[in-house]
Amino acid sequence: ISCRNPLQSLLSSMKQACEILTRDPEGGAAQIPFETFSFLYSYLASIDGEISETEITAFLEEIKEQAEKHHGMVLIRHF
């Protein structure tokens, strides 16, 4: 029996992606453009197959609201 939480696993992957793709210095906010975050999140969630399209859309809408307050950038703390 698997106790794997698909959302936590996906968010962990997104955190790593932000840390890899950011232009911030080491230890910084690890921010990336919303468009990049949205593309990666949607792609990885669709591969996972356990997160519904509705959940993906709702999550990205919340993240977009936060990103708009930071010049279109997503920070790890947003999720």
MMTF fields as JSON, N, C-alpha, C and O atoms, coordinates in Angstrom:
{
  "mmtfVersion": "1.0.0",
  "mmtfProducer": "UNKNOWN",
  "numBonds": 315,
  "numAtoms": 316,
  "numGroups": 79,
  "numChains": 1,
  "numModels": 1,
  "chainsPerModel": [1],
  "groupsPerChain": [79],
  "chainIdList": ["A"],
  "bondAtomList": [4, 2, 8, 6, 12, 10, 16, 14, 20, 18, 24, 22, 28, 26, 32, 30, 36, 34, 40, 38, 44, 42, 48, 46, 52, 50, 56, 54, 60, 58, 64, 62, 68, 66, 72, 70, 76, 74, 80, 78, 84, 82, 88, 86, 92, 90, 96, 94, 100, 98, 104, 102, 108, 106, 112, 110, 116, 114, 120, 118, 124, 122, 128, 126, 132, 130, 136, 134, 140, 138, 144, 142, 148, 146, 152, 150, 156, 154, 160, 158, 164, 162, 168, 166, 172, 170, 176, 174, 180, 178, 184, 182, 188, 186, 192, 190, 196, 194, 200, 198, 204, 202, 208, 206, 212, 210, 216, 214, 220, 218, 224, 222, 228, 226, 232, 230, 236, 234, 240, 238, 244, 242, 248, 246, 252, 250, 256, 254, 260, 258, 264, 262, 268, 266, 272, 270, 276, 274, 280, 278, 284, 282, 288, 286, 292, 290, 296, 294, 300, 298, 304, 302, 308, 306, 312, 310],
  "bondOrderList": [1, 1, 1, 1, 1, 1, 1, 1, 1, 1, 1, 1, 1, 1, 1, 1, 1, 1, 1, 1, 1, 1, 1, 1, 1, 1, 1, 1, 1, 1, 1, 1, 1, 1, 1, 1, 1, 1, 1, 1, 1, 1, 1, 1, 1, 1, 1, 1, 1, 1, 1, 1, 1, 1, 1, 1, 1, 1, 1, 1, 1, 1, 1, 1, 1, 1, 1, 1, 1, 1, 1, 1, 1, 1, 1, 1, 1, 1],
  "groupList": [{"groupName": "ILE", "atomNameList": ["N", "CA", "C", "O"], "elementList": ["N", "C", "C", "O"], "formalChargeList": [0, 0, 0, 0], "bondAtomList": [1, 0, 2, 1, 3, 2], "bondOrderList": [1, 1, 2], "singleLetterCode": "I", "chemCompType": "L-PEPTIDE LINKING"}, {"groupName": "SER", "atomNameList": ["N", "CA", "C", "O"], "elementList": ["N", "C", "C", "O"], "formalChargeList": [0, 0, 0, 0], "bondAtomList": [1, 0, 2, 1, 3, 2], "bondOrderList": [1, 1, 2], "singleLetterCode": "S", "chemCompType": "L-PEPTIDE LINKING"}, {"groupName": "CYS", "atomNameList": ["N", "CA", "C", "O"], "elementList": ["N", "C", "C", "O"], "formalChargeList": [0, 0, 0, 0], "bondAtomList": [1, 0, 2, 1, 3, 2], "bondOrderList": [1, 1, 2], "singleLetterCode": "C", "chemCompType": "L-PEPTIDE LINKING"}, {"groupName": "ARG", "atomNameList": ["N", "CA", "C", "O"], "elementList": ["N", "C", "C", "O"], "formalChargeList": [0, 0, 0, 0], "bondAtomList": [1, 0, 2, 1, 3, 2], "bondOrderList": [1, 1, 2], "singleLetterCode": "R", "chemCompType": "L-PEPTIDE LINKING"}, {"groupName": "ASN", "atomNameList": ["N", "CA", "C", "O"], "elementList": ["N", "C", "C", "O"], "formalChargeList": [0, 0, 0, 0], "bondAtomList": [1, 0, 2, 1, 3, 2], "bondOrderList": [1, 1, 2], "singleLetterCode": "N", "chemCompType": "L-PEPTIDE LINKING"}, {"groupName": "PRO", "atomNameList": ["N", "CA", "C", "O"], "elementList": ["N", "C", "C", "O"], "formalChargeList": [0, 0, 0, 0], "bondAtomList": [1, 0, 2, 1, 3, 2], "bondOrderList": [1, 1, 2], "singleLetterCode": "P", "chemCompType": "L-PEPTIDE LINKING"}, {"groupName": "LEU", "atomNameList": ["N", "CA", "C", "O"], "elementList": ["N", "C", "C", "O"], "formalChargeList": [0, 0, 0, 0], "bondAtomList": [1, 0, 2, 1, 3, 2], "bondOrderList": [1, 1, 2], "singleLetterCode": "L", "chemCompType": "L-PEPTIDE LINKING"}, {"groupName": "GLN", "atomNameList": ["N", "CA", "C", "O"], "elementList": ["N", "C", "C", "O"], "formalChargeList": [0, 0, 0, 0], "bondAtomList": [1, 0, 2, 1, 3, 2], "bondOrderList": [1, 1, 2], "singleLetterCode": "Q", "chemCompType": "L-PEPTIDE LINKING"}, {"groupName": "MET", "atomNameList": ["N", "CA", "C", "O"], "elementList": ["N", "C", "C", "O"], "formalChargeList": [0, 0, 0, 0], "bondAtomList": [1, 0, 2, 1, 3, 2], "bondOrderList": [1, 1, 2], "singleLetterCode": "M", "chemCompType": "L-PEPTIDE LINKING"}, {"groupName": "LYS", "atomNameList": ["N", "CA", "C", "O"], "elementList": ["N", "C", "C", "O"], "formalChargeList": [0, 0, 0, 0], "bondAtomList": [1, 0, 2, 1, 3, 2], "bondOrderList": [1, 1, 2], "singleLetterCode": "K", "chemCompType": "L-PEPTIDE LINKING"}, {"groupName": "ALA", "atomNameList": ["N", "CA", "C", "O"], "elementList": ["N", "C", "C", "O"], "formalChargeList": [0, 0, 0, 0], "bondAtomList": [1, 0, 2, 1, 3, 2], "bondOrderList": [1, 1, 2], "singleLetterCode": "A", "chemCompType": "L-PEPTIDE LINKING"}, {"groupName": "GLU", "atomNameList": ["N", "CA", "C", "O"], "elementList": ["N", "C", "C", "O"], "formalChargeList": [0, 0, 0, 0], "bondAtomList": [1, 0, 2, 1, 3, 2], "bondOrderList": [1, 1, 2], "singleLetterCode": "E", "chemCompType": "L-PEPTIDE LINKING"}, {"groupName": "THR", "atomNameList": ["N", "CA", "C", "O"], "elementList": ["N", "C", "C", "O"], "formalChargeList": [0, 0, 0, 0], "bondAtomList": [1, 0, 2, 1, 3, 2], "bondOrderList": [1, 1, 2], "singleLetterCode": "T", "chemCompType": "L-PEPTIDE LINKING"}, {"groupName": "ASP", "atomNameList": ["N", "CA", "C", "O"], "elementList": ["N", "C", "C", "O"], "formalChargeList": [0, 0, 0, 0], "bondAtomList": [1, 0, 2, 1, 3, 2], "bondOrderList": [1, 1, 2], "singleLetterCode": "D", "chemCompType": "L-PEPTIDE LINKING"}, {"groupName": "GLY", "atomNameList": ["N", "CA", "C", "O"], "elementList": ["N", "C", "C", "O"], "formalChargeList": [0, 0, 0, 0], "bondAtomList": [1, 0, 2, 1, 3, 2], "bondOrderList": [1, 1, 2], "singleLetterCode": "G", "chemCompType": "PEPTIDE LINKING"}, {"groupName": "PHE", "atomNameList": ["N", "CA", "C", "O"], "elementList": ["N", "C", "C", "O"], "formalChargeList": [0, 0, 0, 0], "bondAtomList": [1, 0, 2, 1, 3, 2], "bondOrderList": [1, 1, 2], "singleLetterCode": "F", "chemCompType": "L-PEPTIDE LINKING"}, {"groupName": "TYR", "atomNameList": ["N", "CA", "C", "O"], "elementList": ["N", "C", "C", "O"], "formalChargeList": [0, 0, 0, 0], "bondAtomList": [1, 0, 2, 1, 3, 2], "bondOrderList": [1, 1, 2], "singleLetterCode": "Y", "chemCompType": "L-PEPTIDE LINKING"}, {"groupName": "HIS", "atomNameList": ["N", "CA", "C", "O"], "elementList": ["N", "C", "C", "O"], "formalChargeList": [0, 0, 0, 0], "bondAtomList": [1, 0, 2, 1, 3, 2], "bondOrderList": [1, 1, 2], "singleLetterCode": "H", "chemCompType": "L-PEPTIDE LINKING"}, {"groupName": "VAL", "atomNameList": ["N", "CA", "C", "O"], "elementList": ["N", "C", "C", "O"], "formalChargeList": [0, 0, 0, 0], "bondAtomList": [1, 0, 2, 1, 3, 2], "bondOrderList": [1, 1, 2], "singleLetterCode": "V", "chemCompType": "L-PEPTIDE LINKING"}],
  "groupTypeList": [0, 1, 2, 3, 4, 5, 6, 7, 1, 6, 6, 1, 1, 8, 9, 7, 10, 2, 11, 0, 6, 12, 3, 13, 5, 11, 14, 14, 10, 10, 7, 0, 5, 15, 11, 12, 15, 1, 15, 6, 16, 1, 16, 6, 10, 1, 0, 13, 14, 11, 0, 1, 11, 12, 11, 0, 12, 10, 15, 6, 11, 11, 0, 9, 11, 7, 10, 11, 9, 17, 17, 14, 8, 18, 6, 0, 3, 17, 15],
  "groupIdList": [1, 2, 3, 4, 5, 6, 7, 8, 9, 10, 11, 12, 13, 14, 15, 16, 17, 18, 19, 20, 21, 22, 23, 24, 25, 26, 27, 28, 29, 30, 31, 32, 33, 34, 35, 36, 37, 38, 39, 40, 41, 42, 43, 44, 45, 46, 47, 48, 49, 50, 51, 52, 53, 54, 55, 56, 57, 58, 59, 60, 61, 62, 63, 64, 65, 66, 67, 68, 69, 70, 71, 72, 73, 74, 75, 76, 77, 78, 79],
  "secStructList": [7, 7, 7, 7, 7, 2, 2, 2, 2, 2, 2, 2, 2, 2, 2, 2, 2, 2, 2, 2, 2, 7, 7, 1, 7, 6, 6, 1, 7, 7, 7, 3, 3, 2, 2, 2, 2, 2, 2, 2, 2, 2, 2, 2, 2, 2, 2, 2, 7, 7, 1, 7, 2, 2, 2, 2, 2, 2, 2, 2, 2, 2, 2, 2, 2, 2, 2, 2, 6, 6, 6, 6, 3, 3, 7, 4, 4, 4, 7],
  "xCoordList": [0.853, 0.0, 0.894, 1.802, 0.628, 1.426, 0.785, -0.427, 1.617, 1.145, 1.594, 1.604, 1.955, 2.485, 1.424, 0.29, 1.784, 0.892, 1.308, 2.359, 0.513, 0.928, 1.163, 2.071, 0.359, 0.527, 1.842, 2.575, 2.147, 3.395, 4.601, 5.583, 4.525, 5.604, 5.8, 6.927, 4.703, 4.762, 5.317, 6.139, 4.881, 5.367, 6.853, 7.575, 7.3, 8.727, 9.509, 10.572, 8.989, 9.624, 9.633, 10.61, 8.54, 8.465, 9.456, 10.039, 9.644, 10.627, 12.018, 12.778, 12.343, 13.644, 13.793, 14.858, 12.731, 12.775, 13.031, 13.824, 12.359, 12.569, 14.025, 14.635, 14.568, 15.946, 16.934, 17.976, 16.615, 17.489, 17.362, 18.364, 16.132, 15.88, 16.01, 16.068, 16.057, 16.093, 17.387, 18.425, 17.281, 18.469, 18.907, 19.875, 18.178, 18.527, 19.83, 20.149, 20.578, 21.799, 21.459, 20.326, 22.432, 22.269, 21.669, 22.14, 20.629, 19.975, 18.905, 18.27, 18.696, 17.68, 16.289, 16.083, 15.346, 13.937, 13.639, 12.573, 14.553, 14.379, 13.124, 12.337, 12.952, 11.765, 11.958, 13.06, 10.841, 10.82, 9.553, 8.59, 9.541, 8.341, 7.129, 7.261, 5.948, 4.724, 4.535, 4.129, 4.816, 4.616, 5.44, 4.96, 6.671, 7.538, 6.985, 6.894, 6.617, 6.061, 4.801, 4.65, 3.913, 2.647, 2.859, 2.212, 3.768, 4.069, 4.583, 4.094, 5.569, 6.152, 5.141, 5.04, 4.396, 3.423, 2.365, 2.042, 1.837, 0.805, 1.34, 0.668, 2.545, 3.166, 3.366, 2.96, 3.987, 4.26, 2.975, 2.886, 1.983, 0.707, -0.003, -0.627, 0.087, -0.573, 0.12, -0.539, 1.431, 2.168, 1.786, 1.599, 1.675, 1.326, -0.02, -0.173, -0.99, -2.294, -3.232, -4.378, -2.776, -3.62, -4.197, -4.965, -3.835, -4.326, -5.263, -4.879, -6.493, -7.494, -7.194, -6.487, -7.734, -7.591, -8.149, -7.601, -9.228, -9.842, -8.887, -8.737, -8.243, -7.282, -6.075, -5.58, -5.608, -4.469, -4.82, -4.057, -5.981, -6.413, -6.579, -6.129, -7.218, -7.441, -6.112, -5.937, -5.181, -3.875, -3.142, -2.581, -3.145, -2.427, -3.063, -2.357, -4.372, -5.031, -4.561, -4.308, -4.444, -3.953, -2.51, -2.162, -1.69, -0.278, -0.155, 0.69, -0.996, -0.938, -1.257, -0.621, -2.242, -2.581, -1.378, -1.095, -0.671, 0.522, 1.627, 2.292, 1.814, 2.87, 2.639, 3.591, 1.379, 1.07, 1.501, 1.768, 1.571, 2.03, 3.558, 4.111, 4.229, 5.694, 6.188, 7.096, 5.572, 5.99, 5.985, 6.856, 4.995, 4.843, 5.77, 5.898, 6.418, 7.356, 6.751, 6.082, 6.995, 6.551, 7.714, 8.824, 7.455, 8.438, 8.057, 6.877, 9.035, 8.757, 7.751, 6.921, 7.801, 6.883, 5.425, 4.518, 5.193, 3.826, 3.123, 1.895, 3.902, 3.282, 3.872, 3.481],
  "yCoordList": [-1.177, 0.0, 1.234, 1.36, 2.127, 3.347, 4.474, 4.684, 5.185, 6.354, 7.627, 8.703, 7.506, 8.625, 9.708, 9.421, 10.923, 12.055, 12.745, 13.386, 12.634, 13.19, 14.693, 15.191, 15.421, 16.868, 17.241, 18.097, 16.612, 16.913, 16.563, 17.304, 15.458, 15.033, 16.05, 16.402, 16.502, 17.488, 18.811, 19.43, 19.258, 20.522, 20.448, 21.435, 19.294, 19.104, 19.227, 19.846, 18.647, 18.765, 20.211, 20.667, 20.932, 22.338, 23.199, 24.131, 22.893, 23.625, 23.432, 24.39, 22.193, 21.911, 22.628, 23.162, 22.638, 23.326, 24.817, 25.41, 25.428, 26.849, 27.112, 28.077, 26.253, 26.426, 26.273, 26.929, 25.424, 25.208, 26.337, 26.793, 26.79, 27.747, 29.219, 30.084, 29.508, 30.905, 31.597, 30.968, 32.894, 33.718, 34.387, 35.147, 34.093, 34.64, 34.012, 32.877, 34.749, 34.175, 33.039, 32.936, 32.199, 31.09, 31.602, 32.591, 30.926, 31.329, 32.391, 32.816, 32.827, 33.837, 33.233, 32.095, 33.993, 33.581, 32.466, 31.853, 32.193, 31.154, 31.414, 30.503, 32.659, 33.025, 32.716, 32.807, 32.347, 32.118, 32.759, 32.968, 33.074, 33.662, 32.727, 31.506, 33.326, 32.527, 31.633, 30.48, 32.13, 31.344, 30.053, 28.987, 30.16, 28.98, 28.022, 26.817, 28.569, 27.748, 27.032, 25.828, 27.765, 27.217, 26.085, 25.041, 26.302, 25.271, 24.003, 22.91, 24.144, 22.981, 22.271, 21.044, 23.036, 22.439, 21.667, 20.528, 22.278, 21.625, 20.345, 19.314, 20.425, 19.258, 18.126, 16.992, 18.425, 17.385, 16.821, 15.619, 17.674, 17.198, 16.284, 15.3, 16.602, 15.75, 14.401, 13.387, 14.373, 13.106, 12.259, 11.047, 12.9, 12.2, 11.5, 10.339, 12.217, 11.626, 11.514, 11.097, 11.877, 11.753, 13.09, 13.14, 14.159, 15.486, 15.925, 15.957, 16.261, 16.59, 17.925, 18.771, 18.089, 19.338, 20.513, 21.615, 20.274, 21.306, 21.733, 22.924, 20.763, 21.064, 21.824, 22.752, 21.436, 22.115, 23.571, 24.476, 23.786, 25.146, 26.009, 27.155, 25.463, 26.214, 26.583, 27.713, 25.64, 25.903, 26.996, 27.911, 26.9, 27.895, 29.28, 30.286, 29.345, 30.65, 31.296, 32.5, 30.493, 31.016, 31.507, 32.583, 30.715, 31.079, 32.336, 33.191, 32.451, 33.629, 34.897, 35.932, 34.818, 35.986, 36.425, 37.619, 35.469, 35.785, 36.353, 37.323, 35.746, 36.182, 37.607, 38.367, 37.969, 39.319, 40.382, 41.522, 40.024, 40.948, 41.073, 41.939, 40.196, 40.17, 40.257, 39.533, 41.157, 41.423, 40.166, 39.988, 39.3, 38.111, 36.961, 36.002, 37.059, 36.017, 35.144, 35.641, 33.84, 32.881, 32.625, 32.319, 32.751, 32.454, 31.131, 30.785, 30.398, 29.115, 29.275, 28.39, 30.345, 30.532, 30.648, 30.529, 30.877, 30.96, 29.606, 29.533, 28.551, 27.226, 26.4, 25.248],
  "zCoordList": [0.0, 0.0, 0.0, 0.822, -0.921, -1.037, -0.239, -0.289, 0.489, 1.231, 0.525, 1.122, -0.708, -1.481, -1.634, -2.016, -1.345, -1.524, -2.816, -2.847, -3.892, -5.181, -5.148, -5.814, -4.383, -4.343, -3.649, -4.145, -2.512, -1.808, -2.672, -2.707, -3.353, -4.239, -5.373, -5.72, -5.929, -7.016, -6.512, -7.188, -5.335, -4.799, -4.462, -4.601, -4.027, -3.771, -5.081, -5.116, -6.141, -7.461, -7.94, -8.534, -7.681, -8.093, -7.315, -7.868, -6.049, -5.24, -5.838, -5.984, -6.181, -6.778, -8.121, -8.431, -8.907, -10.206, -10.015, -10.746, -9.033, -8.762, -8.372, -8.833, -7.529, -7.083, -8.239, -8.258, -9.187, -10.344, -11.362, -11.914, -11.612, -12.694, -12.304, -13.177, -11.02, -10.591, -11.002, -11.207, -11.11, -11.337, -10.043, -10.021, -8.956, -7.65, -7.156, -7.511, -6.34, -5.767, -4.804, -4.333, -4.517, -3.575, -2.27, -1.709, -1.791, -0.552, -0.75, 0.215, -1.996, -2.288, -2.329, -1.908, -2.835, -2.85, -3.845, -3.776, -4.762, -5.785, -6.616, -6.873, -7.028, -7.801, -9.284, -9.825, -9.92, -11.366, -11.925, -11.186, -13.226, -13.826, -13.704, -13.79, -13.501, -13.385, -14.598, -14.45, -15.786, -17.004, -16.957, -17.342, -16.486, -16.378, -15.328, -15.562, -14.169, -13.09, -13.572, -13.368, -14.202, -14.666, -15.67, -15.588, -16.612, -17.607, -16.943, -17.226, -16.06, -15.391, -14.5, -14.525, -13.716, -12.812, -13.601, -13.263, -14.634, -15.452, -16.087, -16.097, -16.61, -17.254, -16.248, -16.502, -15.113, -14.122, -13.521, -13.269, -13.291, -12.744, -13.736, -13.338, -15.018, -16.023, -16.139, -16.372, -15.982, -16.013, -14.798, -14.911, -13.644, -12.413, -12.557, -12.176, -13.109, -13.375, -12.185, -12.35, -10.984, -9.798, -9.341, -8.38, -10.02, -9.668, -10.79, -11.959, -10.42, -11.438, -12.112, -11.565, -13.282, -14.034, -13.236, -13.276, -12.52, -11.679, -10.572, -10.302, -9.932, -8.867, -9.416, -8.776, -10.584, -11.224, -11.489, -11.153, -12.094, -12.43, -11.183, -11.153, -10.165, -8.921, -8.263, -7.808, -8.211, -7.602, -8.367, -7.764, -9.694, -10.502, -10.394, -10.46, -10.23, -10.036, -8.74, -8.698, -7.674, -6.398, -6.53, -6.044, -7.185, -7.367, -8.219, -7.951, -9.246, -10.111, -9.33, -9.532, -8.437, -7.604, -6.784, -6.682, -6.2, -5.415, -6.308, -5.943, -7.471, -8.384, -8.874, -9.05, -9.094, -9.569, -8.561, -8.942, -7.291, -6.253, -6.237, -5.559, -6.992, -7.037, -8.484, -8.893, -9.24, -10.629, -11.504, -12.355, -11.285, -12.117, -11.763, -12.524, -10.604, -10.195, -9.096, -8.191, -9.19, -8.18, -7.229, -7.663, -5.938, -4.914, -4.256, -4.203, -3.76, -3.121, -1.992, -1.786, -1.279, -0.153, -0.599, 0.225, -1.88, -2.401, -2.398, -2.457, -2.33, -2.307, -1.201, -1.015]
}
